[in-house]
Amino acid sequence: MDNQHKLRFRNSTGVTIGNLDIAGTQTDLNGALDLDNASRLSIDTVNAIFDAGMLDDPRMTIGGAYNQNNGFYADTHIAIAGQNLVANPGMTDVGESAQNAWHLGFGDNLGIVDANWAVEQTANGPRLRITVTSNPNNRPVLVAARLNIPASAVGKTLMARWHVDGPGITLVWGENFNYNYAGRVGGSLTAVVSPTPAATSTELNILMSGAVGTYYVSNIGLVVTS
């Protein structure tokens, strides 16, 4: 299955799939499915070129996804239920200073992004809204989450999760932008294993395209997988 050969479900409940391979093209799970609101689908494993997504879709139950790009399996239960190393998951300390637990950056030395932002409370928890009104130099927007990395986690494998809605592709980077997570999904919750073990210097930097429009950032997490 891929975005050219979709699985179509209408009023289908109790459907279970052991392994779903969507790696025919670079697509995510949403691009490989045509699923109406009444259908309910359970998938044990999704095989994709990058990440699968749809982990928070109420119509879906997904055991995990194998990411061909990084060679790791992302277990959904661990991604969602594991101890979150993000220091301020409630988004109560957000601002444009590096001292904030959620540091927002609008552009860089090559140009400034004009934007406004607010933390909104929803039925699914807090989410950060960022509205970009002007970006003539096409610079990115940064959301950097402060982390608490305990000594017991150092050297272990990490997995990040995120849900970002908005224009363009969001990339998630580690410390000093030395590496990025092999994730390309937007519009739903996704999870990707880090290519680099945990360290005291580990960072989680969410870099959005900065295209004019509205972005929503929520359900950000970093967990130890082993």
TANORPE-V508882 format. One record per residue. N is the residue number from 1. RES is the residue in one small letter. PHI is phi in degrees with one decimal (none if undefined). OMEGA is omega as a letter, one per 40 degrees, with the letter a starting at -180 (NA if undefined). D_LAST is the distance of its C-alpha to the last C-alpha in Angstrom with 1 decimal. Layout:
n->N res->RES phi->PHI omega->OMEGA d_last->D_LAST
n->N res->RES phi->PHI omega->OMEGA d_last->D_LAST
This chain:
n->1 res->m phi->none omega->i d_last->31.0
n->2 res->d phi->-158.7 omega->a d_last->31.2
n->3 res->n phi->-74.6 omega->i d_last->33.2
n->4 res->q phi->-101.2 omega->a d_last->36.4
n->5 res->h phi->-134.5 omega->a d_last->35.8
n->6 res->k phi->-90.4 omega->i d_last->34.4
n->7 res->l phi->-86.8 omega->a d_last->33.8
n->8 res->r phi->-109.7 omega->i d_last->36.2
n->9 res->f phi->-126.9 omega->i d_last->35.9
n->10 res->r phi->-133.4 omega->a d_last->38.7
n->11 res->n phi->50.5 omega->a d_last->38.7
n->12 res->s phi->-105.4 omega->i d_last->36.0
n->13 res->t phi->-119.8 omega->i d_last->34.0
n->14 res->g phi->71.1 omega->a d_last->31.8
n->15 res->v phi->-83.5 omega->a d_last->30.9
n->16 res->t phi->-125.5 omega->i d_last->27.8
n->17 res->i phi->-123.5 omega->i d_last->26.5
n->18 res->g phi->-72.1 omega->a d_last->24.1
n->19 res->n phi->-131.6 omega->i d_last->23.4
n->20 res->l phi->-114.7 omega->a d_last->25.1
n->21 res->d phi->-97.8 omega->i d_last->25.6
n->22 res->i phi->-114.4 omega->a d_last->26.8
n->23 res->a phi->-87.9 omega->i d_last->26.5
n->24 res->g phi->-65.2 omega->i d_last->30.3
n->25 res->t phi->-138.4 omega->i d_last->30.5
n->26 res->q phi->-79.0 omega->i d_last->28.4
n->27 res->t phi->-137.7 omega->i d_last->28.1
n->28 res->d phi->-104.7 omega->a d_last->25.8
n->29 res->l phi->-65.1 omega->i d_last->25.8
n->30 res->n phi->-60.7 omega->i d_last->28.6
n->31 res->g phi->-74.1 omega->a d_last->30.7
n->32 res->a phi->-99.0 omega->a d_last->30.4
n->33 res->l phi->-119.4 omega->i d_last->31.4
n->34 res->d phi->-121.4 omega->a d_last->34.7
n->35 res->l phi->-121.4 omega->i d_last->33.9
n->36 res->d phi->-81.8 omega->a d_last->36.4
n->37 res->n phi->-67.5 omega->a d_last->35.7
n->38 res->a phi->-83.6 omega->a d_last->36.5
n->39 res->s phi->-80.0 omega->i d_last->34.0
n->40 res->r phi->-134.4 omega->a d_last->30.7
n->41 res->l phi->-133.1 omega->i d_last->28.2
n->42 res->s phi->-115.9 omega->i d_last->25.0
n->43 res->i phi->-125.0 omega->i d_last->23.0
n->44 res->d phi->-71.4 omega->a d_last->20.2
n->45 res->t phi->-138.2 omega->i d_last->19.2
n->46 res->v phi->-105.9 omega->i d_last->20.8
n->47 res->n phi->-105.7 omega->a d_last->21.3
n->48 res->a phi->-136.8 omega->i d_last->22.3
n->49 res->i phi->-68.4 omega->i d_last->23.2
n->50 res->f phi->-116.5 omega->a d_last->21.3
n->51 res->d phi->-88.1 omega->a d_last->19.7
n->52 res->a phi->-98.0 omega->a d_last->21.2
n->53 res->g phi->78.5 omega->i d_last->21.7
n->54 res->m phi->65.0 omega->a d_last->23.5
n->55 res->l phi->-70.3 omega->i d_last->20.5
n->56 res->d phi->-110.2 omega->i d_last->22.9
n->57 res->d phi->-77.6 omega->a d_last->26.0
n->58 res->p phi->-63.0 omega->i d_last->27.5
n->59 res->r phi->-85.3 omega->a d_last->28.8
n->60 res->m phi->-117.8 omega->i d_last->25.4
n->61 res->t phi->-127.5 omega->a d_last->22.5
n->62 res->i phi->-124.4 omega->i d_last->19.9
n->63 res->g phi->-67.6 omega->i d_last->17.0
n->64 res->g phi->174.4 omega->a d_last->15.4
n->65 res->a phi->-138.8 omega->i d_last->16.7
n->66 res->y phi->-93.6 omega->a d_last->16.5
n->67 res->n phi->-101.4 omega->a d_last->17.6
n->68 res->q phi->-65.0 omega->a d_last->20.0
n->69 res->n phi->-67.3 omega->a d_last->20.4
n->70 res->n phi->-106.8 omega->i d_last->16.9
n->71 res->g phi->76.4 omega->a d_last->15.9
n->72 res->f phi->-116.2 omega->i d_last->12.7
n->73 res->y phi->-98.1 omega->i d_last->12.3
n->74 res->a phi->-102.3 omega->a d_last->11.8
n->75 res->d phi->-79.6 omega->a d_last->11.2
n->76 res->t phi->-62.5 omega->a d_last->13.9
n->77 res->h phi->-61.2 omega->i d_last->13.0
n->78 res->i phi->-65.1 omega->a d_last->9.6
n->79 res->a phi->-59.7 omega->a d_last->11.7
n->80 res->i phi->-91.1 omega->a d_last->14.4
n->81 res->a phi->-98.3 omega->a d_last->13.4
n->82 res->g phi->-66.7 omega->i d_last->10.3
n->83 res->q phi->-62.8 omega->a d_last->11.6
n->84 res->n phi->-82.2 omega->i d_last->13.6
n->85 res->l phi->-87.9 omega->i d_last->13.9
n->86 res->v phi->-68.9 omega->a d_last->17.3
n->87 res->a phi->-69.1 omega->a d_last->19.9
n->88 res->n phi->-134.2 omega->a d_last->22.6
n->89 res->p phi->-62.5 omega->i d_last->21.5
n->90 res->g phi->-78.1 omega->i d_last->25.0
n->91 res->m phi->54.8 omega->i d_last->26.6
n->92 res->t phi->-92.2 omega->a d_last->29.2
n->93 res->d phi->-132.0 omega->a d_last->29.4
n->94 res->v phi->-120.0 omega->i d_last->30.1
n->95 res->g phi->-176.6 omega->a d_last->32.6
n->96 res->e phi->-99.8 omega->i d_last->33.7
n->97 res->s phi->-105.4 omega->i d_last->33.2
n->98 res->a phi->-64.9 omega->i d_last->30.3
n->99 res->q phi->-80.8 omega->i d_last->30.4
n->100 res->n phi->-72.3 omega->i d_last->29.3
n->101 res->a phi->-65.3 omega->i d_last->25.8
n->102 res->w phi->-119.4 omega->a d_last->26.2
n->103 res->h phi->-95.6 omega->i d_last->28.3
n->104 res->l phi->-102.4 omega->i d_last->30.5
n->105 res->g phi->-125.8 omega->a d_last->32.1
n->106 res->f phi->-117.4 omega->a d_last->35.1
n->107 res->g phi->90.6 omega->a d_last->36.0
n->108 res->d phi->-156.1 omega->a d_last->36.3
n->109 res->n phi->-69.9 omega->i d_last->39.2
n->110 res->l phi->-98.7 omega->i d_last->40.3
n->111 res->g phi->160.2 omega->a d_last->41.0
n->112 res->i phi->-105.3 omega->i d_last->40.4
n->113 res->v phi->-101.1 omega->i d_last->39.1
n->114 res->d phi->-86.5 omega->a d_last->41.2
n->115 res->a phi->-158.8 omega->i d_last->39.1
n->116 res->n phi->-129.2 omega->a d_last->38.7
n->117 res->w phi->-149.0 omega->i d_last->35.8
n->118 res->a phi->-161.2 omega->i d_last->35.0
n->119 res->v phi->-93.3 omega->a d_last->32.3
n->120 res->e phi->-112.3 omega->i d_last->33.1
n->121 res->q phi->-97.5 omega->a d_last->32.1
n->122 res->t phi->-124.1 omega->i d_last->31.5
n->123 res->a phi->-63.2 omega->i d_last->30.9
n->124 res->n phi->-101.2 omega->i d_last->27.2
n->125 res->g phi->107.7 omega->a d_last->26.8
n->126 res->p phi->-71.3 omega->i d_last->27.8
n->127 res->r phi->-141.3 omega->i d_last->28.2
n->128 res->l phi->-97.4 omega->i d_last->29.6
n->129 res->r phi->-100.0 omega->i d_last->32.7
n->130 res->i phi->-126.5 omega->i d_last->34.0
n->131 res->t phi->-113.8 omega->i d_last->37.3
n->132 res->v phi->-90.7 omega->a d_last->38.4
n->133 res->t phi->-104.0 omega->i d_last->42.2
n->134 res->s phi->-157.8 omega->i d_last->43.0
n->135 res->n phi->-154.5 omega->a d_last->41.2
n->136 res->p phi->-63.6 omega->a d_last->44.0
n->137 res->n phi->-102.2 omega->i d_last->42.0
n->138 res->n phi->54.7 omega->i d_last->39.0
n->139 res->r phi->-96.1 omega->a d_last->36.5
n->140 res->p phi->-81.6 omega->i d_last->32.9
n->141 res->v phi->-114.1 omega->a d_last->31.7
n->142 res->l phi->-110.1 omega->i d_last->28.7
n->143 res->v phi->-124.5 omega->a d_last->26.4
n->144 res->a phi->-112.0 omega->a d_last->24.2
n->145 res->a phi->-97.4 omega->i d_last->21.8
n->146 res->r phi->-67.7 omega->a d_last->21.4
n->147 res->l phi->-118.4 omega->i d_last->17.9
n->148 res->n phi->-114.1 omega->a d_last->16.9
n->149 res->i phi->-101.2 omega->i d_last->14.2
n->150 res->p phi->-72.3 omega->i d_last->13.8
n->151 res->a phi->-59.1 omega->a d_last->13.9
n->152 res->s phi->-67.4 omega->a d_last->10.8
n->153 res->a phi->-91.5 omega->a d_last->8.9
n->154 res->v phi->-59.9 omega->i d_last->11.0
n->155 res->g phi->89.7 omega->a d_last->9.9
n->156 res->k phi->-94.2 omega->a d_last->6.3
n->157 res->t phi->-80.0 omega->a d_last->6.1
n->158 res->l phi->-113.6 omega->i d_last->8.0
n->159 res->m phi->-136.2 omega->i d_last->9.9
n->160 res->a phi->-102.0 omega->i d_last->13.4
n->161 res->r phi->-130.9 omega->i d_last->15.8
n->162 res->w phi->-161.9 omega->i d_last->19.6
n->163 res->h phi->-131.4 omega->i d_last->23.0
n->164 res->v phi->-127.0 omega->i d_last->25.9
n->165 res->d phi->-105.1 omega->i d_last->29.4
n->166 res->g phi->145.9 omega->a d_last->32.1
n->167 res->p phi->-71.1 omega->i d_last->33.9
n->168 res->g phi->76.6 omega->a d_last->32.5
n->169 res->i phi->-99.5 omega->i d_last->29.0
n->170 res->t phi->-97.6 omega->i d_last->26.3
n->171 res->l phi->-115.4 omega->i d_last->24.0
n->172 res->v phi->-110.5 omega->a d_last->21.0
n->173 res->w phi->-118.6 omega->i d_last->20.7
n->174 res->g phi->-91.2 omega->a d_last->18.7
n->175 res->e phi->-61.9 omega->i d_last->20.5
n->176 res->n phi->56.7 omega->a d_last->24.1
n->177 res->f phi->57.2 omega->a d_last->23.8
n->178 res->n phi->-78.1 omega->a d_last->22.7
n->179 res->y phi->-153.2 omega->i d_last->20.4
n->180 res->n phi->-126.3 omega->i d_last->20.0
n->181 res->y phi->-81.4 omega->a d_last->17.7
n->182 res->a phi->-80.3 omega->a d_last->19.1
n->183 res->g phi->-129.2 omega->a d_last->20.3
n->184 res->r phi->-133.1 omega->a d_last->23.9
n->185 res->v phi->-73.0 omega->i d_last->24.1
n->186 res->g phi->-128.9 omega->i d_last->26.5
n->187 res->g phi->90.0 omega->i d_last->27.9
n->188 res->s phi->-159.1 omega->i d_last->24.9
n->189 res->l phi->-73.9 omega->i d_last->21.3
n->190 res->t phi->-134.9 omega->a d_last->18.9
n->191 res->a phi->-141.9 omega->a d_last->15.3
n->192 res->v phi->-142.0 omega->i d_last->14.2
n->193 res->v phi->-77.2 omega->i d_last->11.3
n->194 res->s phi->-73.4 omega->i d_last->12.2
n->195 res->p phi->-78.6 omega->a d_last->13.8
n->196 res->t phi->-126.6 omega->i d_last->13.3
n->197 res->p phi->-61.9 omega->i d_last->10.6
n->198 res->a phi->-63.6 omega->i d_last->10.9
n->199 res->a phi->-142.3 omega->i d_last->14.2
n->200 res->t phi->-64.0 omega->a d_last->16.7
n->201 res->s phi->-93.3 omega->a d_last->18.8
n->202 res->t phi->-57.0 omega->i d_last->16.4
n->203 res->e phi->-127.0 omega->i d_last->18.6
n->204 res->l phi->-130.2 omega->a d_last->18.7
n->205 res->n phi->-117.0 omega->a d_last->22.1
n->206 res->i phi->-100.4 omega->a d_last->23.5
n->207 res->l phi->-114.7 omega->a d_last->26.6
n->208 res->m phi->-100.5 omega->a d_last->29.1
n->209 res->s phi->-62.1 omega->a d_last->32.2
n->210 res->g phi->84.9 omega->i d_last->34.7
n->211 res->a phi->-60.6 omega->a d_last->37.1
n->212 res->v phi->-59.1 omega->a d_last->39.5
n->213 res->g phi->148.8 omega->a d_last->38.3
n->214 res->t phi->-111.8 omega->i d_last->36.0
n->215 res->y phi->-116.8 omega->i d_last->32.2
n->216 res->y phi->-126.1 omega->a d_last->30.0
n->217 res->v phi->-119.8 omega->a d_last->26.5
n->218 res->s phi->-153.9 omega->i d_last->24.3
n->219 res->n phi->52.3 omega->i d_last->21.0
n->220 res->i phi->-85.3 omega->i d_last->19.2
n->221 res->g phi->-150.0 omega->i d_last->15.6
n->222 res->l phi->-139.1 omega->a d_last->12.7
n->223 res->v phi->-128.4 omega->i d_last->9.3
n->224 res->v phi->-86.7 omega->a d_last->5.8
n->225 res->t phi->-96.4 omega->a d_last->3.8
n->226 res->s phi->-146.8 omega->NA d_last->0.0
